[in-house]
Amino acid sequence: MANHFLAFIGGTGAKCAESFIHMAAAGAVGDPGATFHLLTLDVDATNGNRELAIEAINRYQLLRAQFPATAQFTGSSLFGPKIVHYDWHVQLPANSPHAAGTNCLHAMRSQNHSDEEALMRLFYSDEELAFDFSREGFHAIPAIGAPVLQHILDTGVRLGGLESFVDALRSEAGVNSRLVIVGSIFGGTGACGIPAITRYLRVKTRDTAMSGNLLISAVLLLPYYHFAEPGQEDEMGVHARKFYNNARGALAFYRDMEGELAYESLYLIGSPLDYNMGAYRAGMETQKNPPTPVEWESSLAIAHCIASDPNPDPGHTLQYIKCGQGTGKDDAPQSLHIAWESLSLNIRDRMGTMARFIAAYMGYYRSYIHKYQGAERGYKPFYGELLKSYVDTEEAEHKGLAALEGFCARYWTWLRQSLDYDILTQTCFTGRLMASAGYPVRSLHALIADAPAPRWAQVEDALFDGIRPLPGDEDAFSRRSAGLFIHGLYAHCAPPGRGENP
């Protein structure tokens, strides 16, 4: 299978990265046998959206290793694609007078002659010249981010995961590989980073064996949310009302630079109405914006890109425009309405399977496993044959179950926040959806009346009959069968006739 390379830039890019991981876990964004190299890139190292994305990536990688799809479930789409992660926390090179990213514009100014300093003052205020971007990012001001990021790339020092990402591009990209760069064009890091990173990667891969074969695309997110105005005391506060002017300027830039950037395809993703993100948060840990279907569309754009045939006209960039569906009188949308059929690709069955799997595991089997951990009698046959030897090992050896619990909890929150309640329940359960504090925590015996799957009590003695631990002592994984249980449960949660068994 081909290797594909995805660069997620800035806070919005991080939200798209988390969306991609969740869809990849359900087999909704590409072949389960594919390998995706993911680069996350941000100035604000502690940004909450970035942390959520990295947590999702780390859990995905651990779960894929701990619960491989073996035996009759080989080829399962659950945690199917291989994910390789590279992270670059953008910092000012250490040889600058102002290291660690502090007052970067001021540092650049101090290295110039007095006449150049006077020129810089025409473009930047004193507050901007002394701006410390290392804590909160570029504050949605591309004019600050562009020279800073270009200065860092030109210096070539402390590039961290970016260099490793380039090494992977050089060594592992093939004829069918895609490089997709994802981020917003209305903020700071994404708006300045997408063209800068595109140029950088083109230069670094120009002389490799696959030069001319690597197809580069971009997924650009237009303004799609707003938040409360910052306080008057915050002189460098971000004003959401400026997003549209930023986006207009960026779109003009991409039009003028079409020949230089030379994207094979360009995806523009937006929404007819803004999502409300609530209170203003400058950045760092508190900036954990709720997910929206716009990030879903960014992941589907990636899936569409890697599944598409090469552009037959290399001199012309293919453009795709997609936005969420709005409802209202005439042509003026007054509310947002997201339905499965409004999404670019048909992923209803895959996401429904994943939601039922999470509900089954979190709402029933997790509590069963916890109840009988270490017990010698009283458990069901499937537990004794598939799970007991796994969960009774030392904590370090079965940390996958803890990671699975964390992954499912976050996945469920992500689904509930980004989809309408009715859409989720109709797709996943066709009836009632039990919830307590947003999570499935009661027995599924009461949950899944009229659900498109047998009652979960029947699973214990029916579905897992015939599934046995793998024979042999070749390695540690061959003696564990929790993976058979996990993938078997996932296959059972698929709609009738669409299980995961090959």
VMD Tcl script that draws the C-alpha trace (Angstrom):
set ca {
  {0.00 0.00 0.00}
  {1.06 3.59 -0.61}
  {2.44 5.88 2.06}
  {0.64 9.20 2.43}
  {1.86 12.33 4.18}
  {-0.39 14.77 6.04}
  {0.73 18.07 7.58}
  {-1.72 19.60 10.07}
  {-0.82 23.22 10.80}
  {-1.94 25.35 13.75}
  {-4.81 24.95 16.21}
  {-7.47 24.36 13.56}
  {-5.14 21.91 11.86}
  {-4.90 20.05 15.17}
  {-8.69 19.77 15.32}
  {-8.63 18.32 11.80}
  {-5.89 15.88 12.87}
  {-8.03 14.58 15.72}
  {-10.98 14.22 13.35}
  {-8.79 12.27 10.93}
  {-7.60 9.92 13.70}
  {-11.16 9.19 14.80}
  {-12.28 8.46 11.26}
  {-9.18 6.38 10.57}
  {-9.98 4.29 13.66}
  {-13.34 3.45 12.08}
  {-11.88 2.75 8.64}
  {-13.68 5.74 7.14}
  {-10.79 7.61 5.48}
  {-8.84 5.16 3.40}
  {-7.71 1.59 3.02}
  {-6.98 -0.13 6.37}
  {-3.66 -1.26 4.93}
  {-2.40 2.25 4.22}
  {0.29 4.11 6.16}
  {-0.21 7.75 7.06}
  {2.67 9.96 8.17}
  {1.20 12.80 10.22}
  {3.00 16.06 11.02}
  {1.50 18.37 13.64}
  {2.93 21.87 13.74}
  {2.17 24.76 16.07}
  {3.77 27.67 17.87}
  {1.55 27.34 20.93}
  {2.97 24.13 22.41}
  {0.32 23.85 25.12}
  {-2.68 24.62 22.92}
  {-5.58 22.49 24.11}
  {-6.65 21.47 20.60}
  {-3.09 20.35 19.88}
  {-2.95 18.32 23.09}
  {-6.22 16.54 22.26}
  {-4.90 15.65 18.81}
  {-1.61 14.29 20.14}
  {-3.42 12.31 22.84}
  {-5.66 10.76 20.16}
  {-2.65 9.89 18.00}
  {-0.74 8.33 20.90}
  {-3.71 6.25 22.01}
  {-4.37 5.12 18.44}
  {-0.79 3.95 18.01}
  {-0.79 2.10 21.33}
  {-4.15 0.41 20.65}
  {-3.11 -0.67 17.18}
  {0.00 -2.30 18.66}
  {-1.73 -3.86 21.69}
  {-4.78 -5.19 19.84}
  {-3.66 -6.32 16.38}
  {-6.27 -7.68 14.01}
  {-5.34 -11.36 13.79}
  {-6.87 -14.75 12.92}
  {-10.34 -14.47 11.40}
  {-10.31 -10.69 11.94}
  {-7.20 -9.98 9.88}
  {-8.05 -6.97 7.75}
  {-10.39 -5.44 10.31}
  {-10.80 -1.71 9.72}
  {-10.70 -0.98 13.45}
  {-7.39 0.86 13.99}
  {-6.44 -0.40 10.55}
  {-4.18 2.25 8.96}
  {-0.70 2.61 10.37}
  {-0.11 6.09 11.83}
  {3.41 7.52 12.12}
  {3.52 10.82 14.00}
  {5.97 13.73 13.84}
  {5.54 16.86 15.93}
  {7.18 20.24 15.53}
  {6.83 22.83 18.25}
  {7.92 25.95 16.37}
  {10.57 27.90 18.28}
  {13.00 30.66 17.45}
  {16.47 29.18 16.80}
  {18.66 29.13 19.90}
  {21.36 31.32 18.31}
  {18.98 34.27 18.15}
  {19.34 37.05 20.73}
  {15.81 36.19 21.86}
  {15.71 32.40 22.14}
  {12.71 30.15 22.74}
  {10.48 32.20 20.48}
  {10.27 35.34 22.64}
  {9.95 38.72 20.88}
  {10.90 37.24 17.53}
  {10.07 40.31 15.47}
  {12.06 42.46 17.86}
  {14.97 40.05 17.49}
  {14.77 40.24 13.71}
  {14.59 44.02 13.90}
  {17.64 44.28 16.16}
  {19.72 42.36 13.62}
  {18.91 44.81 10.83}
  {20.25 48.26 10.02}
  {18.49 51.37 11.25}
  {16.87 52.13 7.89}
  {15.43 48.60 7.77}
  {14.15 49.05 11.31}
  {12.36 52.18 10.19}
  {10.78 50.21 7.36}
  {9.55 47.51 9.77}
  {7.88 50.19 11.89}
  {5.71 51.06 8.89}
  {4.23 47.57 8.97}
  {4.15 46.67 12.68}
  {3.08 48.43 15.84}
  {5.32 48.51 18.90}
  {3.09 45.88 20.51}
  {3.54 43.59 17.52}
  {7.28 44.18 17.30}
  {7.65 43.07 20.91}
  {5.07 40.29 20.69}
  {5.87 37.07 22.57}
  {4.23 34.48 20.31}
  {5.75 31.48 22.08}
  {2.90 31.20 24.60}
  {-0.20 31.89 22.55}
  {0.72 31.61 18.87}
  {0.44 34.29 16.21}
  {-2.91 35.69 17.46}
  {-4.52 35.34 14.03}
  {-2.14 37.92 12.50}
  {-0.55 36.35 9.39}
  {1.61 39.45 8.89}
  {3.43 38.51 12.10}
  {3.56 34.79 11.48}
  {4.78 34.91 7.89}
  {8.19 36.60 8.46}
  {8.75 34.75 11.73}
  {8.09 31.31 10.26}
  {10.07 32.07 7.11}
  {12.97 33.26 9.27}
  {12.89 29.98 11.20}
  {12.71 27.85 8.06}
  {15.55 29.80 6.43}
  {17.69 29.40 9.55}
  {17.01 25.67 9.60}
  {17.72 25.26 13.30}
  {15.56 23.37 15.81}
  {13.14 22.12 13.19}
  {12.42 19.02 15.25}
  {9.79 16.73 13.79}
  {9.72 18.66 10.51}
  {13.15 17.29 9.59}
  {12.05 13.74 10.44}
  {8.93 14.24 8.33}
  {11.11 15.36 5.41}
  {13.35 12.30 5.86}
  {10.28 10.07 5.66}
  {9.11 11.87 2.53}
  {12.47 11.30 0.87}
  {12.75 7.65 1.81}
  {9.19 6.33 1.81}
  {7.16 8.34 -0.70}
  {6.27 6.51 -3.89}
  {4.52 7.08 -7.16}
  {1.04 6.92 -5.61}
  {1.88 8.89 -2.47}
  {0.02 12.08 -1.60}
  {1.16 15.02 0.47}
  {-1.81 16.94 1.90}
  {-1.35 20.15 3.89}
  {-4.26 21.08 6.17}
  {-5.06 24.23 8.12}
  {-7.14 27.39 8.28}
  {-6.47 30.47 6.17}
  {-8.16 32.94 8.51}
  {-5.96 32.63 11.61}
  {-2.25 32.96 12.27}
  {-0.17 29.79 12.18}
  {-2.23 28.08 9.48}
  {-2.57 31.14 7.26}
  {1.16 31.83 7.21}
  {2.29 28.23 7.57}
  {0.50 26.51 4.69}
  {2.32 28.33 1.84}
  {5.63 28.45 3.74}
  {5.58 24.72 4.54}
  {4.51 23.91 0.98}
  {7.52 25.75 -0.45}
  {9.85 24.22 2.12}
  {8.75 20.66 1.39}
  {8.94 21.20 -2.35}
  {12.54 22.39 -2.07}
  {13.55 19.57 0.28}
  {12.12 16.86 -1.96}
  {13.05 18.35 -5.32}
  {16.15 16.21 -5.86}
  {14.78 12.91 -4.57}
  {14.02 9.89 -6.70}
  {10.31 10.52 -6.47}
  {10.52 14.16 -7.60}
  {7.68 14.82 -10.01}
  {5.68 11.87 -8.65}
  {4.70 13.31 -5.25}
  {1.28 14.92 -5.63}
  {0.75 17.87 -3.30}
  {-2.71 19.10 -2.28}
  {-4.05 21.46 0.34}
  {-7.21 21.49 2.47}
  {-7.99 25.09 3.39}
  {-10.58 25.86 6.05}
  {-12.53 29.10 5.65}
  {-13.97 31.01 8.65}
  {-16.53 28.79 10.32}
  {-16.74 29.83 13.96}
  {-16.81 32.83 16.24}
  {-16.31 33.53 19.94}
  {-16.83 36.36 22.39}
  {-14.80 39.54 22.01}
  {-11.58 39.76 24.07}
  {-11.38 42.23 26.94}
  {-10.36 45.82 26.28}
  {-7.18 45.31 28.29}
  {-5.98 42.65 25.82}
  {-4.35 44.79 23.14}
  {-3.32 41.75 21.11}
  {-6.62 39.91 21.53}
  {-8.09 37.98 18.59}
  {-11.29 39.36 17.08}
  {-13.32 36.78 15.17}
  {-14.85 39.54 13.03}
  {-11.43 39.90 11.35}
  {-11.43 36.30 10.15}
  {-13.31 37.09 6.95}
  {-10.92 39.84 5.90}
  {-8.01 37.49 6.60}
  {-9.65 34.79 4.47}
  {-10.34 37.18 1.58}
  {-6.71 38.25 1.52}
  {-5.56 34.64 1.72}
  {-7.78 33.54 -1.16}
  {-6.41 36.35 -3.31}
  {-2.92 35.20 -2.39}
  {-3.62 31.60 -3.40}
  {-5.08 32.83 -6.69}
  {-1.98 34.90 -7.45}
  {0.44 32.18 -6.29}
  {-1.28 29.26 -8.03}
  {1.67 28.70 -10.35}
  {4.34 28.77 -7.64}
  {2.50 26.65 -5.08}
  {1.37 24.25 -7.85}
  {-1.16 22.28 -5.83}
  {-2.58 19.35 -7.72}
  {-5.89 19.90 -5.94}
  {-7.24 22.49 -3.55}
  {-10.10 21.84 -1.13}
  {-12.00 24.77 0.39}
  {-14.06 23.79 3.44}
  {-16.47 26.11 5.23}
  {-19.89 26.60 6.76}
  {-22.88 28.83 5.84}
  {-23.13 29.93 9.47}
  {-20.56 30.36 12.21}
  {-20.37 27.86 15.04}
  {-20.30 29.52 18.46}
  {-17.17 28.58 20.43}
  {-18.22 30.53 23.51}
  {-15.81 32.58 25.59}
  {-12.62 34.02 24.13}
  {-9.49 32.03 24.93}
  {-6.14 33.43 23.91}
  {-4.51 30.04 23.61}
  {-2.66 27.47 25.69}
  {-4.40 24.72 27.66}
  {-7.82 26.38 27.82}
  {-8.25 26.51 24.05}
  {-10.15 23.27 23.52}
  {-12.77 24.25 20.98}
  {-15.63 21.79 20.51}
  {-15.50 19.74 17.29}
  {-17.76 20.52 14.33}
  {-18.72 18.77 11.07}
  {-16.37 21.17 9.28}
  {-13.43 19.15 10.62}
  {-15.24 16.01 9.47}
  {-15.28 17.46 5.97}
  {-11.55 18.18 6.15}
  {-10.91 14.49 6.83}
  {-13.22 13.46 4.02}
  {-11.33 15.84 1.72}
  {-8.13 13.97 2.58}
  {-9.88 10.66 1.88}
  {-11.17 11.96 -1.44}
  {-7.73 13.26 -2.37}
  {-5.86 10.01 -1.77}
  {-8.56 7.99 -3.56}
  {-8.65 10.22 -6.65}
  {-6.79 9.61 -9.88}
  {-3.98 12.06 -10.63}
  {-5.00 15.36 -12.16}
  {-4.85 14.90 -15.97}
  {-4.00 18.61 -16.39}
  {-0.95 19.37 -14.22}
  {-1.04 23.02 -15.26}
  {-4.46 23.54 -13.68}
  {-5.30 23.12 -10.00}
  {-8.43 21.10 -9.31}
  {-10.66 22.93 -6.85}
  {-13.32 21.45 -4.59}
  {-15.66 23.55 -2.45}
  {-17.71 22.02 0.35}
  {-19.66 23.52 3.22}
  {-22.06 22.31 5.85}
  {-25.76 22.43 5.09}
  {-27.82 25.37 6.33}
  {-31.59 25.57 6.60}
  {-33.72 28.67 6.48}
  {-36.05 30.78 4.37}
  {-35.07 31.28 0.74}
  {-31.29 31.51 0.35}
  {-30.56 32.88 3.81}
  {-29.64 30.02 6.18}
  {-30.75 30.59 9.74}
  {-29.59 27.36 11.33}
  {-27.18 24.52 10.64}
  {-28.43 21.07 9.74}
  {-25.93 18.29 9.25}
  {-27.17 14.98 7.89}
  {-25.14 11.97 6.79}
  {-26.20 12.44 3.18}
  {-24.86 16.01 3.24}
  {-21.30 14.83 3.89}
  {-18.95 14.42 0.93}
  {-18.47 10.67 1.37}
  {-20.81 7.96 2.64}
  {-19.41 7.06 6.04}
  {-22.68 6.45 7.87}
  {-22.22 2.70 8.31}
  {-18.59 2.99 9.42}
  {-19.26 5.68 11.99}
  {-22.39 3.91 13.19}
  {-20.39 0.72 13.72}
  {-17.79 2.64 15.72}
  {-20.44 4.32 17.88}
  {-22.13 1.00 18.67}
  {-18.75 -0.54 19.48}
  {-17.97 2.30 21.91}
  {-21.40 2.03 23.52}
  {-21.09 -1.74 23.86}
  {-17.62 -1.63 25.33}
  {-18.10 1.39 27.62}
  {-21.66 0.60 28.61}
  {-21.37 -3.13 29.27}
  {-18.12 -4.97 28.70}
  {-15.82 -2.50 30.42}
  {-17.70 -2.86 33.69}
  {-17.74 -6.66 33.26}
  {-13.96 -6.73 32.78}
  {-13.40 -4.54 35.83}
  {-15.74 -6.66 37.92}
  {-14.00 -9.96 37.16}
  {-10.40 -8.81 37.00}
  {-8.44 -11.23 39.13}
  {-11.50 -13.41 39.84}
  {-11.16 -17.19 39.61}
  {-14.79 -18.15 38.99}
  {-18.17 -16.72 38.03}
  {-17.19 -15.24 34.70}
  {-18.56 -16.08 31.25}
  {-16.68 -18.45 28.90}
  {-15.69 -15.68 26.49}
  {-13.97 -13.85 29.32}
  {-12.04 -16.88 30.48}
  {-10.91 -17.81 26.98}
  {-10.19 -14.39 25.53}
  {-9.53 -11.85 28.23}
  {-8.69 -13.20 31.66}
  {-5.03 -13.98 31.02}
  {-4.63 -10.56 29.42}
  {-6.23 -8.40 32.12}
  {-4.61 -10.34 34.95}
  {-1.10 -9.44 33.78}
  {0.85 -6.55 35.24}
  {-0.40 -3.04 34.56}
  {2.45 -2.26 32.19}
  {1.47 -5.21 30.02}
  {-2.23 -4.49 29.63}
  {-2.18 -0.71 29.49}
  {-4.02 -1.06 26.20}
  {-7.32 -1.52 28.04}
  {-6.80 1.76 29.88}
  {-5.93 3.45 26.59}
  {-9.02 1.92 24.97}
  {-11.18 3.34 27.73}
  {-9.66 6.81 27.30}
  {-9.94 6.64 23.52}
  {-13.59 5.57 23.62}
  {-14.51 8.23 26.19}
  {-13.00 11.00 24.07}
  {-14.46 9.51 20.88}
  {-17.93 9.52 22.41}
  {-17.56 13.15 23.51}
  {-16.33 14.06 20.03}
  {-19.33 12.36 18.41}
  {-21.85 13.93 20.79}
  {-20.41 17.42 20.36}
  {-20.07 17.36 16.58}
  {-23.30 15.58 15.57}
  {-26.93 16.35 16.24}
  {-28.41 14.09 18.89}
  {-31.10 12.81 16.52}
  {-28.60 12.05 13.75}
  {-26.40 10.06 16.11}
  {-29.22 8.07 17.67}
  {-30.98 7.29 14.39}
  {-27.76 6.15 12.77}
  {-26.30 4.18 15.63}
  {-29.25 2.83 17.56}
  {-32.49 3.61 15.64}
  {-34.13 4.07 19.00}
  {-33.18 5.42 22.40}
  {-29.68 6.55 23.21}
  {-28.84 6.20 26.86}
  {-26.58 8.88 28.24}
  {-25.34 9.86 31.65}
  {-23.10 12.92 31.75}
  {-22.55 12.42 28.05}
  {-21.15 8.87 28.27}
  {-22.68 5.39 27.83}
  {-22.37 4.02 31.35}
  {-25.48 1.92 32.00}
  {-26.09 -1.62 30.93}
  {-26.82 -1.99 27.23}
  {-29.63 -4.39 28.11}
  {-31.70 -1.25 28.65}
  {-30.01 0.70 25.88}
  {-30.41 -1.04 22.60}
  {-34.07 -1.87 22.18}
  {-34.69 -1.86 18.43}
  {-30.97 -1.46 17.70}
  {-29.67 -3.01 14.44}
  {-27.83 -5.77 16.31}
  {-28.78 -8.58 18.72}
  {-28.95 -7.82 22.41}
  {-25.47 -7.77 23.88}
  {-26.27 -10.55 26.34}
  {-26.43 -12.92 23.38}
  {-22.97 -11.91 22.24}
  {-21.31 -13.62 25.18}
  {-22.42 -17.12 24.24}
  {-22.99 -16.77 20.49}
  {-20.64 -14.47 18.62}
  {-17.48 -15.49 20.45}
  {-18.17 -19.21 20.24}
  {-15.36 -20.58 18.12}
  {-13.00 -17.65 18.67}
  {-10.02 -19.03 20.54}
  {-6.64 -17.68 21.64}
  {-3.93 -17.95 19.05}
  {-1.71 -21.05 19.35}
  {2.02 -20.94 19.78}
  {4.51 -19.05 21.90}
  {6.29 -17.07 19.20}
  {5.94 -13.72 20.96}
  {3.98 -11.97 23.65}
  {1.10 -11.00 21.36}
  {0.52 -14.57 20.19}
  {-0.38 -15.56 23.76}
  {-2.88 -12.73 24.18}
  {-6.37 -12.78 22.78}
  {-7.81 -9.44 23.86}
  {-7.39 -8.35 20.26}
  {-9.73 -11.15 19.14}
  {-12.33 -9.92 21.60}
  {-11.97 -6.25 20.60}
  {-12.12 -6.90 16.85}
  {-14.84 -9.51 17.27}
  {-17.01 -7.05 19.17}
  {-16.35 -4.42 16.51}
  {-17.35 -6.85 13.74}
  {-20.53 -7.71 15.60}
  {-21.43 -4.01 15.82}
  {-21.38 -3.63 12.03}
  {-24.73 -3.55 10.19}
  {-25.99 -6.99 9.11}
  {-24.02 -8.32 6.18}
  {-21.26 -5.75 6.59}
  {-19.09 -7.26 9.27}
  {-15.37 -6.90 9.47}
  {-14.61 -10.54 8.78}
  {-12.69 -10.90 5.49}
}
mol new
graphics top color blue
foreach p $ca { graphics top sphere $p radius 0.5 }
foreach p [lrange $ca 0 end-1] q [lrange $ca 1 end] { graphics top cylinder $p $q radius 0.2 }
display resetview
